[in-house]
Amino acid sequence: MDFFERTGKTAIGSRLRLLTERITADAARIYSMYDLTMKPKWFPVVFALKEGETKAVTAIAREIGQTHPSVSVILKELRSHGLLVEQEHPTDRRCNAVALSDEGLRLARTLETVCRDVETAIDTVAARTRHDLWRALEEWECLLDEQPLLDRVKEARRQRERQLVEIVPYRPEHQPAFRRLNVEWITAHWQLEASDLRQLDHPREEILDRGGAILVALYRGAPVGVCALLRSHDPHYDFELAKFAVSPLAQGRGIGLLLGEAAVAEAAKRGARRLFLESNTLLKPALHIYRKLGFRELDTYRPAYARGDIQMELELQTETRNE
C-alpha cells in the first residue's frame, strides 16, 4: 500500500491492525461456512478447553496470554450460548473453574477440521513468500519480551538527542545557570546551606581557583545541566563530585549520565585516583546515574551536609595505576 510505503516502519501498529482485521473478518466467514456459531475471539479459549479439561479462569488467561477480565468476558459469552459449564476445580475448590459443555465439545471437534483446512490454506500463502511470517512473529515476540518497543523508542530518542548535547567547561556567563539549576533541586526538598551559597555565588573563587572544575551541559546551545569537581580536603580522595543538577525540563534525555561521564573523564585527565560524593536516598535518578558511573556506597558515613544520608566513592583506573 502506498500509505505504508510513505510512513515506513513507524506505522507497524496500524499495518498489523489492518492485517488482523482482515484475517478476523475472513475468520468469521469461515466459521459460518462450516455452520459454526463461533466468534473469532472465542477461538483461544475454546482451543484451550478442547480436550475436555476443567481449568481455572486464571490458568486459561495465563495459557492464552490474555488478561483475566478479557477471558471472563469470553467465558460469559460461551456460557450464554450453552457452550460452557462451571465445574468444581479438581484440586482447588477455591478456584472458579470451567469446562466445555457437550455442545461446546461438539463445536471443538468441528473446529479441529476447520483448523486443518485453515492451516493448509496458510501453507499455500507461506509457500509463495520469501519470509516465514510465523517464525518472524515468534522472534518479534521474544525480542519485545526482552525489551518492549516503548523502551526501545526511549533509547532511540536518547541516542538522537545525545547528538544535541555538548559538554563544555564553565565560563563566567554560565554562573546564573549554575546557581539556578542547583537552587532548584536543593530547595525542592531542603534549604540552602552556607557552603552552597559560597560555591554558587562565587564559583571561580570557591571551586575553580582551588583546583576544581565545573562542567556545563548545553542542549541546543542552552545550559541545562551542571556538575562540579571540588578539590577534596580528605587526602584519601582527589575530588568530590558535587553541585550536580539537570533541569527537570531536560531530564529523560540521558544528559545527567553524559555530564557524569564527562566529570569522571575530567578527573581522570587530572590524574585523580578516587572520587567522593555525598547525596540523599530521595534522589533516586541521581543515585542511578552514580551507580552506572561505578560509584559504590561507603560503609562508614560522616555527613558534611545536613541533607546528606549517603556517601559514595569511585576508584579510577588511571594510566599511572595501570603501569
Beta strands, then each sheet from edge to edge (+ up, - down):
strand 1: 55-56
strand 2: 84-87
strand 3: 97-100
strand 4: 165-169
strand 5: 213-219
strand 6: 222-231
strand 7: 239-246
strand 8: 274-279
strand 9: 296-297
strand 10: 310-315
sheet 1: 1+ 3- 2+
sheet 2: 4+ 5- 6+ 7- 8- 10+ 9-
end
